[in-house]
Amino acid sequence: MSLPRDKLTKSFPGCPVEATLSFLDGKWKGVILFHLVAGTHRFNELRRKLPSVTQRMLTKQLRELEDSGLVSRTVFPVVPPRVEYALTPLGQTMKPVINALAVWGEENVFCRQDGRHLRDVTAVEASGAGAAVQA
């Protein structure tokens, strides 16, 4: 049985992609980073943007991103407490990756009532449009 990515701390047998994904592993981390690319967000702002995530899971994912050095957490000493999350300088280097994933998703993933679907490349190629794209 192989170890999950988050347990492989010293050895990544795959490649740099596997090592990178070990820091993004988690259902919500990519989406959290996507929203933080736009700027600093308070905890409840992130919660509103991710209505399907539980408070506990959002907290867990934010802590893991903070532990990895991609996200910073700032607590303001006011009542009630105010907490803001932002990308660290290291997290800022993820912007091109997150933006590339967003562009690819816009072009190739379609959400319908029966679920998410990838673009059918064979239909595009059959119509002749695929040859122009690949050339």
Residue pairs with C-beta under 8 A, 6 or more apart in sequence:
4 25
5 18
5 21
5 22
5 25
6 22
6 25
8 18
8 22
12 18
12 19
12 22
23 68
23 70
24 30
24 33
26 61
26 64
27 57
27 61
28 50
28 53
28 57
28 58
28 61
29 61
29 64
29 65
30 98
30 101
31 50
32 46
32 50
32 58
32 61
32 62
32 65
32 71
32 85
33 65
33 70
33 71
33 87
33 91
33 94
33 98
34 98
34 101
34 102
35 41
35 46
35 49
35 50
36 71
36 85
36 86
36 87
36 91
37 87
37 94
37 95
37 98
37 99
39 86
40 84
40 85
40 86
41 49
41 84
41 85
41 86
42 82
42 83
42 84
42 85
43 58
43 59
43 62
43 83
43 85
46 58
46 62
46 85
47 53
47 55
47 58
50 58
53 61
62 71
62 73
62 85
65 71
65 91
66 72
66 73
66 85
69 88
69 90
69 91
70 87
70 88
70 90
70 91
70 94
71 85
71 86
71 87
71 88
71 91
72 85
72 86
72 87
72 88
72 91
73 83
73 84
73 85
74 83
74 84
74 85
74 86
75 81
75 82
75 83
76 82
76 83
76 84
87 94
87 95
107 119
108 118
108 119
109 116
109 117
109 118
109 119
110 116
110 117
110 118
110 119
111 117
121 130
124 130
124 133
125 131
